[in-house]
C-alpha cells in the first residue's frame, strides 16, 4: 500500500522585474584611450587602499591585496558589511583571480540582502577554484538557507556542501595534517540541513552526528539533529534533544515550536500549547496563532472545496474515501521507510488508479491542526485545503511529487 503525503512547504515566489538593456554607442579611439587611463587610475593599489581605508587613511600595507582582504574580513566580523564589500571589491580589482576576494564579496553581498549578486560572486569564485572548501561552504549556505526555498536550491546547496566535505577529507588525509574542525562541522551541518529539508532525515542524522563529533557544542547542529529525530517519528528522543537545546539557549523560538510539536505527538497537549505559545512570544514574525476552526467546521470546509472541484476531479474523488483528522496517525507515518514527516498536510493511502482493483480501499486524509498552523488566515486555510485536495488527487492519478511540484501543487 502506498502512502503519498502533502508536506508543509514555505515557498517564496519572486517575480523578477524585466530590465531593458540600454545600448550605448562605442566610443571613438581617443575616448577609449581616455577611458583606459581613467580605469587604470581607478584600479591602482593606491586608489583601492584610499577607498577601502577611508576611515583611517594611515592604513598603507606593503602588500595591497593582503591589506584589502584583511580589512574586508575585519569589517565583516564587526558587522560593517558595506565597508567589507568595498574592500572585497577593491581586492577583486587589484587581483581579479583572487578566490578569497570574490568569496568575501559574496559573503558581504549576502548579508546586505543582495542575493542575486551574491550568487554571481560565489559562481565567479568557484569558477576560479571549484574545490575551495570555504567558498563551497558559503555557496551551500546561500542555496540552503538564504535563497527562496525550492528543491533545486536545496539540492544545489547539498552538492556544494558534499564537495566541500570531500575536499576537506582529502586535504586532511596526509599524515600530520591538522583538520579544520570548525569547517568540517559547518559543512556537515549544511548537509544535514539540506537532507532534512529534502525529507531524507535518516541521512541527515548521520551528517549531523558528524558535525557534532567535530564540534560537540554546536547549537545549530544540536537543533537540526533534534528536527531529524522528530521527522523520523522518534518523539521521545526528539523531546530530550529539544530540551537540551533550550537548556543551552532558552530563547530559541524554533526549538520551542518543535518541542511543542513533539509534546503534542506524545500526548501532552497542555505543555505543547505552552511551548508553541513561547515560540510566538520569542519570534512573533515567524509564528502566528493557528487559525481557529473546529473539527466539524473543518470537515464542512473540506466538503465545500470538494464540491467546487471540476467534474472530472469530483468523479476521481468519488473513487476514494475522503477523511479529515486532527493529526496523522503514527501507523500511517511509519508505514514506509523513511517515515513521513509529522507535519504533513494531507495523505493519499492506497494505490493509484489502474494499479489495483477498484475494490481496493483508497483514502485521502486532510489534517486540521497541521493546516491551521501552516496558514495565517481563514482565506489562506480554504485555499490550502483546495491545494491539498488537488495534490492528493494527483497521487490518486499516479503523479509523483516532482510532477505535482511542476504544476504548482508542492
C-alpha positions in Angstrom: 0.0 0.0 0.0 1.4 3.4 -1.0 1.1 6.5 1.1 1.7 9.8 -0.5 1.7 12.9 1.6 1.4 16.6 1.1 4.2 18.2 3.2 4.3 21.7 4.6 6.4 23.8 2.3 7.0 27.6 2.6 8.0 28.8 -0.8 8.8 32.4 -1.7 7.7 33.2 -5.2 9.7 36.1 -6.7 8.7 37.6 -10.0 11.9 39.1 -11.4 11.5 42.5 -13.0 12.1 43.0 -16.6 15.2 45.1 -17.2 15.7 46.8 -20.6 19.3 46.8 -21.8 20.5 50.3 -22.8 22.8 50.2 -25.8 25.4 52.9 -25.9 27.4 53.8 -29.0 31.0 52.7 -28.9 33.4 55.5 -28.0 35.9 56.9 -30.5 39.5 55.8 -30.3 40.6 58.9 -28.3 37.7 58.4 -25.9 38.6 54.8 -25.5 42.2 55.8 -24.7 41.0 58.2 -22.0 38.6 55.6 -20.6 41.5 53.1 -20.3 43.6 55.8 -18.5 40.7 56.5 -16.1 40.2 52.8 -15.5 43.9 52.3 -14.7 43.9 55.1 -12.2 40.7 53.9 -10.5 42.0 50.3 -10.1 45.6 51.2 -8.9 46.6 49.9 -5.5 46.8 53.4 -4.1 43.2 54.2 -5.2 42.0 50.9 -3.9 43.5 51.5 -0.5 42.2 55.0 -0.3 38.7 53.9 -1.0 38.8 51.0 1.5 40.7 52.7 4.3 38.6 55.9 4.1 38.1 55.8 7.9 41.8 55.6 8.7 43.9 56.7 5.7 47.1 55.8 7.6 46.5 52.2 6.6 49.0 51.6 3.8 50.2 48.0 3.9 53.2 46.9 1.9 51.1 44.3 0.1 47.8 46.0 -1.0 45.9 42.8 -1.8 46.6 41.3 1.6 45.6 44.6 3.3 42.4 44.8 1.4 41.4 41.2 2.2 42.3 41.6 5.9 40.3 44.8 6.0 37.3 43.1 4.3 37.4 40.3 6.8 37.8 42.6 9.8 34.9 44.8 8.8 32.7 41.7 8.1 33.4 40.3 11.6 32.3 43.7 13.0 29.0 43.7 11.1 30.1 46.5 8.8 29.1 44.7 5.6 29.1 47.8 3.4 32.8 48.6 4.1 33.6 44.9 3.9 32.1 44.8 0.4 34.0 47.9 -0.7 37.3 46.3 0.4 36.5 43.0 -1.2 35.6 44.7 -4.5 38.8 46.7 -4.4 40.7 43.4 -3.8 39.0 41.8 -6.8 40.0 44.8 -8.9 43.6 44.6 -7.7 43.7 40.8 -8.4 40.7 39.6 -10.5 41.6 36.0 -10.0 41.6 36.1 -6.2 39.2 33.5 -4.9 39.2 35.0 -1.5 38.3 38.4 -2.9 35.2 37.1 -4.7 34.3 34.9 -1.7 34.4 37.9 0.5 32.3 39.9 -2.0 29.7 37.2 -2.0 29.6 37.0 1.8 29.1 40.7 2.2 26.5 40.9 -0.6 24.6 38.1 1.1 24.4 39.9 4.4 23.3 43.0 2.6 20.4 41.1 1.1 21.7 41.3 -2.5 21.2 37.6 -3.0 21.4 37.5 -6.9 24.7 39.4 -6.8 26.0 37.1 -4.0 25.1 34.1 -6.2 27.1 35.5 -9.1 30.1 36.3 -6.9 30.1 32.7 -5.5 29.9 31.4 -9.1 32.9 33.5 -10.0 34.9 32.3 -7.0 34.1 28.6 -7.8 34.9 29.1 -11.4 38.4 30.1 -10.3 38.7 27.2 -7.8 35.8 24.7 -7.8 37.3 22.9 -4.8 37.8 25.6 -2.3 36.1 24.4 0.9 35.4 27.8 2.4 33.8 29.0 -0.8 31.8 25.8 -1.1 30.5 26.2 2.4 29.5 29.8 1.7 27.7 28.9 -1.5 26.0 25.9 0.2 24.7 28.3 2.9 23.4 30.7 0.3 21.4 28.0 -1.6 20.2 26.1 1.5 19.4 29.0 3.9 19.2 32.3 2.1 17.7 31.9 -1.4 13.9 31.2 -1.7 13.4 27.6 -0.6 13.0 25.2 -3.6 14.1 21.7 -4.1 16.5 22.9 -6.8 18.2 25.4 -4.5 18.4 22.8 -1.7 19.8 20.1 -3.9 22.4 22.5 -5.3 23.4 23.6 -1.8 23.7 19.9 -0.8 26.1 19.2 -3.6 28.3 22.2 -2.8 28.4 21.1 0.9 29.2 17.5 -0.1 32.0 18.6 -2.4 33.5 20.7 0.4 33.4 17.8 2.8 35.1 15.5 0.4 37.8 18.1 -0.4 38.5 18.6 3.3 38.7 14.8 3.9 41.3 14.6 1.1 43.2 17.6 2.4 43.5 16.0 5.9 44.4 12.5 4.7 48.2 13.1 4.7 50.0 12.1 8.0 50.3 15.1 10.3 47.6 17.2 8.7 45.5 19.2 11.2 41.8 19.1 10.5 39.8 22.4 10.4 37.2 21.1 12.8 35.0 24.3 12.5 34.8 24.0 8.7 34.2 20.2 8.9 31.4 20.8 11.3 29.9 23.6 9.2 29.9 21.6 6.0 28.4 18.6 7.7 25.7 20.8 9.3 24.8 22.2 5.9 24.5 18.7 4.5 22.2 17.8 7.4 20.0 20.9 6.9 19.6 20.2 3.2 18.8 16.5 3.8 16.3 17.4 6.4 14.6 19.9 4.1 14.5 17.2 1.3 12.8 14.7 3.6 15.9 12.5 3.9 16.2 12.7 7.7 17.9 9.4 8.3 20.8 10.5 6.1 20.6 13.9 7.8 21.1 12.3 11.2 24.4 10.7 10.1 25.8 14.0 8.8 24.6 15.9 11.9 26.3 13.3 14.1 29.5 14.0 12.1 29.1 17.8 12.7 28.7 17.2 16.5 31.7 14.8 16.5 33.8 17.8 15.1 32.2 20.5 17.3 30.2 18.9 20.2 28.8 22.2 21.5 27.4 23.5 18.2 23.9 24.5 19.0 22.8 24.7 15.3 23.8 21.1 14.8 22.1 20.0 18.0 18.8 21.7 17.0 19.0 20.3 13.4 19.6 16.8 14.8 16.5 17.2 17.1 14.5 18.1 14.0 15.7 15.0 12.2 14.6 12.8 15.2 11.2 14.5 15.1 10.8 13.9 11.4 11.8 10.3 11.9 8.9 10.0 14.5 11.4 9.3 17.3 9.4 11.6 19.6 10.9 10.6 22.9 14.5 11.1 21.6 13.4 14.4 19.9 11.9 15.7 23.2 15.2 15.1 25.0 17.2 16.7 22.2 15.0 19.9 22.1 15.1 20.2 25.9 18.9 20.1 25.7 18.9 22.8 23.1 16.6 25.0 25.2 18.7 24.4 28.3 21.6 26.0 26.4 19.6 28.7 24.7 16.1 29.3 26.3 15.2 32.0 23.7 15.4 29.7 20.7 11.9 30.2 19.2 12.2 27.3 16.7 13.3 24.9 19.4 10.3 25.9 21.5 8.0 25.4 18.4 9.4 22.0 17.6 9.3 20.9 21.2 5.6 21.9 21.2 5.0 19.7 18.1 6.9 16.9 19.8 4.9 17.1 23.0 1.7 17.1 21.0 2.7 13.8 19.4 3.5 12.5 22.9 0.0 13.4 24.1 1.0 16.3 26.4 -1.3 18.9 24.8 -1.1 21.5 27.6 2.7 21.5 27.6 2.7 21.6 23.8 0.4 24.7 23.8 2.8 26.4 26.2 5.8 25.7 24.1 4.2 26.9 20.9 3.0 30.0 22.7 6.5 30.7 23.9 7.7 30.4 20.3 5.2 33.1 19.3 6.4 35.3 22.1 10.1 34.9 21.1 9.5 35.3 17.4 6.1 36.9 16.6 7.1 37.5 13.0 7.9 33.8 12.4 5.0 32.2 14.3 1.3 33.1 14.5 -1.7 31.8 16.3 -3.2 28.9 14.4 -6.5 29.6 12.6 -9.3 28.7 14.9 -11.6 26.1 13.3 -13.4 23.2 15.0 -13.3 19.7 13.7 -16.9 19.8 12.4 -16.4 23.2 10.8 -13.1 21.9 9.2 -15.0 19.0 7.7 -17.5 21.3 6.3 -14.8 23.4 4.6 -13.2 20.3 3.1 -16.5 19.1 1.8 -17.3 22.5 0.3 -14.0 22.6 -1.5 -14.5 19.1 -2.8 -17.8 20.2 -4.3 -16.1 23.1 -6.1 -13.7 20.8 -7.9 -14.1 20.3 -11.7 -16.4 17.4 -12.7 -13.6 15.0 -13.6 -11.8 15.6 -10.3 -15.1 15.1 -8.4 -15.5 11.8 -10.2 -12.0 10.8 -9.2 -12.7 11.8 -5.6 -15.8 9.6 -5.7 -13.4 6.6 -6.0 -11.8 7.2 -2.6 -12.8 7.8 1.0 -12.4 11.5 1.9 -11.4 11.7 5.6 -10.4 14.5 8.0 -8.3 14.1 11.1 -6.6 16.4 13.6 -3.1 14.8 13.1 -1.6 11.9 11.1 -1.8 8.5 12.7 1.6 7.2 13.7 0.9 4.0 11.7 0.5 6.0 8.5 3.7 8.0 9.2 5.8 4.9 9.8 4.3 2.6 7.2 7.1 3.2 4.8 10.9 3.9 5.2 11.8 6.6 5.8 8.8 7.7 7.8 6.7 10.7 6.6 7.1 13.9 8.5 4.5 14.5 11.2 3.7 18.0 9.8 2.2 16.7 6.5 -1.0 18.4 5.4 -2.6 15.5 3.7 -2.2 11.9 2.7 -3.2 9.5 -0.1 -3.5 6.0 1.2 -3.7 3.2 -1.4 -2.7 2.5 -5.0 -3.1 4.9 -7.9 -5.9 4.3 -10.4 -5.1 1.5 -12.7 -2.6 -0.2 -10.4 -5.1 -2.1 -8.3 -8.7 -3.3 -8.5 -11.3 -0.7 -7.8 -12.4 -2.8 -4.8 -9.1 -2.0 -3.0 -9.6 0.6 -0.3 -8.3 4.1 -1.0 -8.5 7.2 1.1 -7.5 10.8 1.1 -7.0 12.3 4.6 -6.7 16.1 5.3 -5.2 17.2 8.6 -6.8 20.0 10.6 -4.2 21.0 13.1 -1.3 20.9 10.6 -3.2 23.0 8.1 -4.3 25.5 10.8 -0.7 26.1 11.7 0.5 26.3 8.1 -1.6 29.4 7.2 -2.1 32.9 8.6 -5.9 33.4 7.8 -9.1 31.7 7.2 -8.9 32.6 3.5 -5.5 31.0 3.3 -6.8 27.9 5.1 -9.5 27.5 2.4 -7.0 27.9 -0.4 -4.6 25.4 1.2 -7.4 22.9 1.7 -8.1 23.1 -2.0 -4.4 22.8 -2.9 -4.0 19.8 -0.6 -7.0 18.1 -2.2 -5.6 18.7 -5.7 -2.2 17.3 -4.6 -3.6 14.1 -3.2 -5.9 13.6 -6.2 -2.7 13.9 -8.3 -1.2 11.0 -6.4 -4.5 9.1 -7.0 -3.9 9.6 -10.7 -0.3 8.3 -10.4 1.6 11.6 -10.3 4.7 11.8 -8.1 5.9 14.8 -6.1 8.1 16.2 -8.9 5.2 16.3 -11.3 2.9 17.9 -8.8 5.6 20.5 -7.9 5.9 21.3 -11.6 2.1 22.0 -11.6 2.5 24.4 -8.6 1.0 21.8 -6.1 4.0 21.4 -3.8 
